[in-house]
């Protein structure tokens, strides 16, 4: 992992741009946790599945297609938060609200 990616990840954490979203299903006992990272300009959100996927362009091109790196900084910021036990903002919302807020922008 490059120093640049690590610094960007730490900055995202320090700025509070990493969030854990608890998405409630149809039944209250049927919920799922996902992570999102806000862009630097706070106009976009990137959906992150730790160690697997990020919805950003850097993941698509540099990680998935070209194999130049193993993760984008969004993924690294979530992985650091989990590994180091760092507090991230936590929000709870219905699936409909999650779709309108995050998935519709993908």
C-alpha positions in Angstrom: 0.0 0.0 0.0 1.4 3.4 -1.0 1.9 6.2 1.5 -0.4 8.4 -0.5 -3.3 5.9 -0.1 -2.6 5.5 3.6 -2.5 9.3 4.1 -5.8 9.7 2.2 -7.4 6.9 4.3 -6.3 8.5 7.6 -7.5 11.9 6.4 -11.0 10.4 5.6 -11.2 8.9 9.0 -10.0 12.1 10.7 -12.6 14.2 8.8 -15.4 11.8 9.8 -16.2 10.8 6.2 -16.4 7.1 7.0 -19.8 5.9 8.1 -21.4 2.6 9.1 -24.9 2.4 7.9 -27.3 -0.1 9.5 -30.0 -0.8 6.9 -33.2 -2.1 8.3 -35.0 -4.8 6.3 -38.7 -5.4 6.0 -38.5 -7.1 9.5 -36.7 -5.3 12.3 -34.5 -8.5 13.0 -33.4 -8.5 9.4 -30.8 -5.7 9.1 -27.4 -5.4 7.4 -24.4 -3.2 8.1 -22.6 -1.5 5.2 -19.9 1.2 5.1 -19.9 4.4 3.0 -17.1 6.9 2.6 -18.0 10.5 1.6 -15.9 12.1 -1.2 -13.6 14.9 -0.2 -16.1 17.5 -1.6 -18.9 15.6 0.3 -21.0 15.4 -2.9 -20.7 11.7 -3.4 -20.8 8.5 -1.4 -18.8 5.4 -2.1 -20.2 2.0 -0.9 -17.5 -0.2 0.6 -17.6 -3.9 1.3 -14.4 -4.3 3.4 -11.7 -6.3 1.6 -13.9 -6.9 -1.4 -15.4 -3.9 -3.2 -15.7 -0.1 -3.5 -18.0 1.8 -5.8 -15.3 4.4 -6.7 -13.6 4.7 -10.1 -10.2 4.1 -8.7 -11.3 0.7 -7.5 -12.8 -0.1 -10.8 -9.8 0.9 -12.9 -6.7 0.6 -10.7 -7.7 -2.4 -8.6 -10.1 -4.4 -10.6 -9.1 -3.8 -14.3 -5.4 -3.0 -14.1 -4.4 -4.7 -10.8 -2.1 -1.8 -9.9 -3.1 -1.9 -6.3 -5.1 -4.1 -3.9 -7.4 -1.4 -2.5 -8.5 2.2 -3.0 -8.2 4.7 -0.1 -11.9 4.3 0.7 -11.4 0.6 1.3 -8.3 1.2 3.3 -10.0 3.8 5.6 -12.8 1.2 6.4 -10.3 -1.5 7.0 -8.2 0.7 9.3 -11.3 1.6 11.3 -12.2 -2.0 11.7 -8.7 -3.2 12.4 -7.9 -0.4 14.9 -11.3 -0.3 16.5 -11.8 3.3 15.6 -15.2 4.9 16.1 -17.0 5.9 12.9 -20.3 7.7 12.5 -23.2 5.2 12.7 -26.6 5.8 11.1 -29.6 3.6 10.9 -32.1 3.8 8.1 -34.7 1.9 6.2 -33.8 0.2 2.9 -35.9 2.7 1.0 -33.9 5.6 2.5 -30.7 3.8 2.0 -31.6 3.3 -1.7 -32.6 6.9 -2.2 -29.5 8.3 -0.4 -26.7 6.0 -1.5 -27.6 3.4 -4.1 -29.4 5.7 -6.5 -26.1 7.7 -6.8 -24.1 4.7 -8.0 
